[in-house]
Amino acid sequence: MRLSGFSLLLSVGIGIASLADPLAAQTRPACLRLLKPTTDWGVTTNATGELVLESIPVTAPAGWDELILSWNAGTNLQLRLEVQALGTAGTTRWYPLGVWSAEGERGSTNHVHDDAGEVDTDILRLKRPAASARVRLTLQGQREQLKLVALAFYNRQLAAVEQPSDQRAWGRLAAVPVRTQAEFPEGIDKWCSPTSTSMVLEYWAHKLKRPDLNFTVPASARAVYDPGWGGTGNWSFNTAFAGSQPGLRACVCRFNDLVELERWVAPGFPVAVSISYSLLKGRAAAEKGDGHIVVVRGFTPTGDVAINDPGVRRERVQWVVPRAHFIRAWVHSHRTSYLIWPENEPPPAVN
């Protein structure tokens, strides 16, 4: 399929019910668009000689009021990212979503807001839903090194309806290596995201026989650190680090329900997910500042969720979460997930 020249990877078209059922897509809050960044962009040069790419409008079937942008690029390419929402009165400005490079300047931009929307580190949040968005990339480096651009749309005005489970995933576990942030004093309560990202990277290092993908936890934390936010939990920066590795692709997405995660994990694609730690443990309510990242490595024969939890001692990293607890905890982040996969292996279909 082609969308005005943009190539969409529909096998990862999370939230796109099917081409034959466009009405269903209009009722599901989450939608992921993966775009090939080498075609269908307006190309200009700014006053300092940097290449500026501006996309055509990219449409979300159900509209959106939250957007997370992901990108994969070579190690010597720097991106300055801004997003513009179309279709909502007052959103005529470009909202800055940060500067990133693998080894140079990096940082998100907070406290950017107006009557139409605001930037919250890695999320562009609108006051009213829009139908589409555009992306602007300012590059230092060769355009050909830009491998992927992804837009994860979410509409908070819609309630996701849980779909029947895919029991083919039940009883399947991926051999995700055990790592813990608790072994590092500087990261004991801060490094859940890079530790989870590094676990998934080490999994692919073993599976693909690629030792170059095996990064230590401190190295991963340095690679994703966001000075603008003051931590390592920037979702877009974590997938930018993973996706900058040769042969890998990565992006942030938001799933619509647990069955989409089951279909991704079943064939051996572990996923790092953002959850409320309090709800994961079965408590009555989420607590302020209890956001956490864990790796879903599979499901038990009865459908409970097997995770690697980087926030505990090594002997406790692997544990099983009751299915209901996991669903409540994951919904807290609108089912935010890190997808990391080899570029030469078709990622799992979810629709």
Order of alpha helices (4+ residues) and beta strands (2+ residues): beta-beta-alpha-beta-beta-beta-beta-beta-beta-beta-beta-beta-beta-alpha-alpha-alpha-beta-alpha-beta-alpha-beta-beta-beta-alpha-beta
